[in-house]
Amino acid sequence: MELNLKRPICFFDLETTGINISKDRIVEISILKIFPNGTQESKTWLVNPEMPIPPETTAVHGIDDAKVANEPVFKKIASKVSEMIKGCDLGGFNSNRFDIPLLAEELLRAGLDFDMKNTVAIDVQTIYHKMEKRTLSAAYKFYCDKDLTDAHSAEADTLATYEVLKAQLDRYPELENDAKFLSEFSSRKQFADFAGFIAFDDNKKEIFSFGKHKGKLVEQVMEEEPGYFGWIQNADFPLYTKKVLTAVRLRKLNNSLNL
């Protein structure tokens, strides 16, 4: 079953130096852009992460320091990546918890804005786990009856993810062929940031989900303990988390000025 799209969707996969969203860097990114009329556009970049790639990580994806030594740093390709995904929905495998947050960090670090306000994200892994609870290689075999022979290659994983989603739509009639539905179905608990430090309460208000202010409204904490905002901004929190807190602070300030 082909995807029923109202606007383009970019399936993408990252190979990285590790799994720390704030500290680790991209070493390979592959994007497969699907247009509503079914046409496709794809691009893969190797990236110099400007830091050593741990041997245990190389053992997973096969990319070592020598392979990326002469490749561009992410800042050099950031505008191309940003332009390719601009105005598109996003899709991936475990992308809501890893690929999208880490890509956001890289783009923000490169001085480019990243915002998910008008974007839906489809996490094929979450759909798979809700339905079958396995890995991408097993999902590819289960849904497409093919062996993922080049697993942990960003390009192979990206194409496999796209094929798995189409097969999931064929297999499960209860899944609507609609990006917004699939995004909501593949999402977990709703957070204001990607890393899960800022959640929403039942009234869709931002609350802290960690530390001594866990469960408290962000606006309330900013009013009662303004130094907490400064501490987060200067500490080792993800850039997107800091961006969300800044937006809440500016909104509160604007609301106060309009009273």
N, C-alpha and C positions, 0 to 999 in steps of 0.2 A: 504494500500500500504506500503510495507516495504521500508526502506531507501536504496537508492543506494549509498553506501559508498566506497570511495577509501582508507580510513584509519579509525581507530576507532573514535567514537565520544562519549564524556562523557556529559550526561545530568546531571545537578546537581542543588541542591537547598540549600539555607542557611536559618537557623533561627538565629536571631541575637539579641543583646541587644538593638538595635535601627537602625536608618537609616542614621547615619552619617558615611560615608565611612572611614574617617580618624580616628575617635575616637571609634566607636562601634566595638564589637567583635562577633565572631561566637559562638553560643551555640549548634548548631546542623548542621551537614553537611551530605547530602546524595548524592551519586554518582551512576549513572547507566551508565555503559560502554557498548556500542554496537559495536561489531566487524563487519567488512565487510561481514563475512559469516553468520551474524545473531545471533551468540551466544552473551550471555549477562553475565555481571559480575556486582554485586552491593555491596555497602558497606555504612553503616550509622554509624556516630560517634556522641555521645553527647560530648560536650566540656565545660570545665570550663573556662569561659571568663575572670577570674581574675578581675572582677568588678561586682557590683550589677546589677541584671536584674530588670529594672523598672517594677512596677506592671502593668502599662498600656501595656507594651510589653508582659508580661506573659499572660495577658488577651487575646492576639492575638494567641500565639502559645502554651500556656499551660506549658511552661518550666520556673520553678522558681529557685531560688538560691539553695534550698535544693536538687533539682533533679540533679544538675550538680556539687554539692560540692565535690564528690569523683571521678569525671570524669577527664580524662587527660586534661591539658592545650593544646592549639593548637600547641605549639612548639613541644610537644611530638608526635603528629600524623602528623606533617607537611610533613615529608619525605615520609610517606605512601600516603598522598594525592597527593603530587608532582609526585611520581612514578606512581600513578594510571592514572593521566591525561597527563603524558609525551607522546609526539608524537601523541596526540589526538586533534581533533577539539572539540569545546565546544558548549553546547546547554542549554537553560534554559528559564524561563519565567520572563521577565524584567531583564535578566541576563546581557545584555550589559551595562545597566545603574546602576545596583546595585550588583548582585552576583559576577560577574567577577572582578569589581573594588575592592570590599571588600575582596575577596579571594586573590587577588594580594597583598593587603596591609598586610594581615596575613602572607602570604608566605615570603614576603620581610622582615617583622618584625622578622620572624623566621630564617632569614639568608639564605633563599633559593631564587634563581633567578626565575623570572616570566617574560616571554616574549611572545607576541602575533604575532611576525613577520611572522611566518610560520603557524599560526593557524587561522582558520576561526571560527566565532562564530555565531550561529543561535539563534536569539531571537524570540521565539514562540509568545510572547506577541505582538511584533511589527507586525508580520504577521497577528495575530488575529485582532489587532486594525486596520490595513489597510483594512482588509476584513470585520470585523464585529463590532469591537470596544466594547469589553466587558471584564469581569474578568476571571480568571482561572476557577472558579467554573461554571460560565456561559458557558465558552468555552467547558468545559468537558461535560456539559449537551447538548450543541448545536451540537458538533461534534461527540461525542461518545454515546450520549443518556444515560448517566449514571450520578448519583448524586455523587459529591465529598464529601463523608460523613466525611472524616478525613482531611478536609482542614487545612492548616497551620501545618501539620505534614510534615517535610521535605521529608520523604520517599514517602508519598502519593502524595505530590505535584510533586515530581520528576517523578514518574511513570505516573501521569496524563498528565504532560507536554509532555512526550514521545508519549503517545497515541494520544494526540491532534495533534501533528505534523504529525503523520502518517495519521490521518483522514483528515487533511488539504490537504495533497498530493492527497488523494482520491477525495476530493471535488472540488479542483481548478486545472483544467488541465493546467492552465497557469503557475503554480508553477513547476519548473524543479526539478526532484528528484536528486539534486546535492548539496552537502554541500556548495560549493563556491557560487552558485546562491542563495541558501537560506540565507547564511550569508549576502550577498550584499542586498538582498531584505528586510531582517529584520534589517538592520542597519539604523541609522539616520544620522545626520550630522557627517562627519568624523573628529575625533579628534586624536591627537598624543598620548594623555593620556586618561585615563578612565573618569576622573572627569570633563573634558571639559575645562580645563584651557589653554591647548595648542591645537590649531586647525591647519588645513592646508589651505593655500591659493590656488588659481587656478593653481599654478605651483608646488603644493605638497610640498611647503616650510612651515616650522613650524612658526606660528604666535601666539602671545598672544591673548586670547579671553576675557580678563578681565582687569580691572584697567586702570591706566594712559597710559599704552602702548598697549592698546587693538587695534588689527589690524596691529601692527608693527611686522616685522620679528624678531624672537628670536635672530638670529645671529647679527642683527643690534643693538638690545638693549644691548646685551652682550658686543659689541664693544664700544658703546657710553656710557653705564652706567654699568660697570662691577659689581658695588655694588648691583645691582638689583638681580643678580644671587645669591649672598651671602645672601641677605635678604630672598629670597624664600627658600633657603636651611635651614635656621635657623627658619623659620616661620612654622605655623601649616598647611602645605600643605601635600597632600597624598604622600607617599613614591614613588609611581609609577610616579607621576608628576615630582618629583625631579630626578628620574632615567632618564626620558626622557630629561630633561633639561641638565643633565650631559652628556648624549650621544651626544646632539647637540653641547655642548661646546667642547667635545673631538674631534668630527668630524671637527669642525671649526679649532681647533688647529692642527690637522693632515693635513688638507688642506693647512694651512699656512706654515707648515714645508716642504710640498712637492712642494711648489712654486719655 
